[in-house]
């Protein structure tokens, strides 16, 4: 999958809110690949991030920071 790498997770981690991933193929496959990359990285710092489907553009996924109270 072109453009899908662990760097997307670290870009989201370093941003204020997250990043947008433009999916050229099936967003479900892209999501699976991104979660596999995060799992393989074994970096606990990335656990504060989630992937959300854009409500307005089905070819976009967002990697966003979870709200603090979501972890409780």
N, C-alpha and C positions, 0 to 999 in steps of 0.2 A: 504494500500500500504506500504509494508515494506520499511524502509529506508527513507520515505518521512516525513519530519517534519519541523517545523519552524526553527529549528537549521540550516538547509541548507541556509536559507536567511541570518542568522546572520554570518555564516561562510563566505559567499560571501561578506558581508558587511565588515568584518574584513580582507579580503584578498586584495592583490594588484589589481587583475583583476576580480576575481570571482571563481566559483567552477564548477566542472563537476558532473552532476547527471547521474548515470547509471540507465537506465530504464529497469526493468525486464518485464514489461508489455507494454501496449499501452502508448507511450510518450504523446499523447494528453491528456489522463486521468491524467497522472502524472503532466503535466503542469497545468491542471485545479485544481488539488488538491493543488499544490504549490501556485497558485494565491489565492485560497480560504484561505489558511493558512496565507498568507500575509495580506489579507483583514481583517481577523478576529483578527490579532495582533494589528491592528490600530496603527502601529508605522510609523510615517512619515519618519523616517530615512531609511526605507526600500524602499521608492519610487524611489530612485536613481538606483535601480536594475531592470533588465529585464531578461526574459527567452528567450534563443535563441536555436534553433535546431542546433546541430552540422552538419556542411556541409559534414563531412567525415564519421560520424558514426550515423546512424539514431536511434540508441538505446541510444543516449546521448543527454541530455539537458544541456545547460550552463546557470548558473545564473551569469550575468555579470553586471559590473558597466557601466552605460550610460556615454557617453562623455558629458562634460559640455555644449557644444553648441547644443546638442540634445534637451535640455529643453527650448530653446528659439524659 
